[in-house]
Amino acid sequence: MNWQPIAFAPFARDLELAVIDAEGPHALVFPCRRILRGWIKSETDEQIDVHPTHWREWTHPASADLSFVSTFERGSKL
């Protein structure tokens, strides 16, 4: 599945999130769920302080397709 803008992220589904932080753009290594007050880790229901830019369906624990990284490096939108 292609990366989607975070504004369209669904609630109550396991998602893979893309973030941009001090280390640059990358995908989180654990599934997350959107809640009214932000985001939680799917496996623990622990609320996390994260500001994702994009999302896609969580497919497996090591979905290491970082195709969005090269998109960011080219200065394009996802």
C-alpha positions in Angstrom: 0.0 0.0 0.0 1.2 3.5 -0.8 1.8 6.1 1.9 -1.2 8.4 2.5 -1.3 11.9 4.1 -1.7 11.7 7.8 -4.9 13.8 7.7 -6.7 10.8 6.2 -5.5 8.2 8.7 -8.3 6.0 10.0 -9.2 5.3 13.6 -9.1 1.9 15.3 -6.8 0.2 12.8 -3.2 -0.9 13.0 -1.1 1.5 11.0 2.5 2.1 10.0 3.5 5.7 10.6 6.1 7.8 8.9 7.8 10.6 10.9 10.5 13.2 10.3 12.7 13.7 13.3 16.3 14.6 14.1 17.4 11.4 12.4 15.4 12.3 9.2 12.4 10.6 7.7 11.7 7.0 8.8 8.9 4.6 9.6 8.1 3.6 13.1 9.0 -0.1 13.9 5.8 -0.8 15.7 2.1 -0.6 14.8 0.1 2.4 16.0 -3.6 3.3 16.3 -5.1 6.7 15.9 -7.2 7.9 18.9 -9.1 11.1 19.5 -6.1 12.5 21.5 -3.3 11.4 19.3 -1.6 8.0 18.8 -1.1 4.8 20.8 1.1 1.7 20.4 -1.3 -1.0 19.2 0.2 -3.8 21.3 0.3 -1.9 24.6 -2.3 0.9 24.3 0.4 3.2 25.6 -0.1 6.8 24.3 2.9 8.0 22.4 4.1 11.5 21.6 4.6 11.4 17.8 3.8 13.7 15.0 3.6 11.5 11.9 3.4 12.9 8.3 2.1 9.8 6.5 0.5 6.4 7.2 -0.2 3.1 5.5 -1.7 -0.2 6.7 0.5 -2.2 9.0 1.4 -5.4 7.1 4.1 -7.1 9.2 6.6 -6.3 11.9 9.5 -5.5 9.6 7.9 -3.6 6.8 11.1 -1.9 5.9 10.0 -0.3 2.6 11.4 3.2 3.1 10.4 4.4 -0.4 9.0 7.6 1.2 12.6 8.5 2.3 13.8 9.0 -1.3 10.6 11.0 -2.0 11.4 13.4 0.9 15.0 13.6 -0.3 13.8 14.7 -3.7 11.6 17.4 -2.1 8.4 15.9 -3.4 5.1 15.3 -1.6 4.0 11.8 -0.9 
